[in-house]
Amino acid sequence: MADIRRTPGGLPIVRIADSQGRLHDYTLAVVVRPVARWSCRLIRLGASGEVAAEYLVQHWPHGNWTCTCPDFRMRRRKLGRPCKHVCAVADVHGFLGAFTDG
C-alpha cells in the first residue's frame, strides 16, 4: 500500500521509492480529464522547492493504467509491468474507492 500523508499546508502526498530505495514525496492532485476514467498529477519537488519531476498517471475505461514517465514506456515494453508511479496511484485509487463508488 502506498504511504499517503499530508504536507503541513494540507496537500496530499504519496511517498514513492526510487530504484535505489530512496524515498521521494510527490504531491498528488486528481485531474479532471474527459476521456480517462481517473487521472492524477504527481509532482516531486527538489531540495530547494523547484519541480524536479511531474507525471500524469491515468486509469482508462478499458482498465489500463498509463504514466508519462520514461520508465513506464521501458517497463511496459520490455517487462510488461507498470512503473512505480502507476503502482502508487493505483493503491491510492483503490484506497479512495473503498470509501466511494470507485
Buried (B, 14 or more C-beta within 10 A) or exposed (E): EBEBEEEEEEEBBBEBEEEEEEEBBBBBEBEEBEEBBBBBBBBBBEEEEEEEEBBBBBBBEEEEBBBBBEBBEEBBEEEEEBBBBBBBBBBBBEEEEEEEEE
